[in-house]
Amino acid sequence: MSTVLPFRINTNINGIPAISSQSVTVNTAGDRVSFDFLNHRTTGGPFRGWITVRLAQNVPTGTATTAELFFTSEGGNATPVYGYDNEPATVANLRGSGIYLFWYEGNTNYLQLVTGNFI
């Protein structure tokens, strides 16, 4: 008996990296929210492209929606997150924990949230 589909279908080989946050913190001024990640193969490398990010934690209740988003790698290397028109991404751009799509430019350290809650 033959099948239409092969036994195994490979998708996304050498494609979109996927990372997951380990924690989220708000600074004492309440104007900066940092999601922390383990180092990834793209950290510090010449990577340019899409990144699938699982924000595993919700932003703490009571955090201002205007607080800007940052990503850190094992507690250091803070990278600002941008939205459209080079505007800083904020808590208001998140819909909660879950999967988001980002664009990253390793040479300039530019990180843009693409699938956020934008008006």
Secondary structure, DSSP 8 states (H G I E B T S, - for coil): ---SS-S----STT---EEE--EEEE-TTSSEEEEEE---TTTTS--EEEEEEEE-S---TT--TT-EEEEEETTEEEEEEE-GGG-B-BGGG--SSEEEEEEEETTTTEEEE-SS---
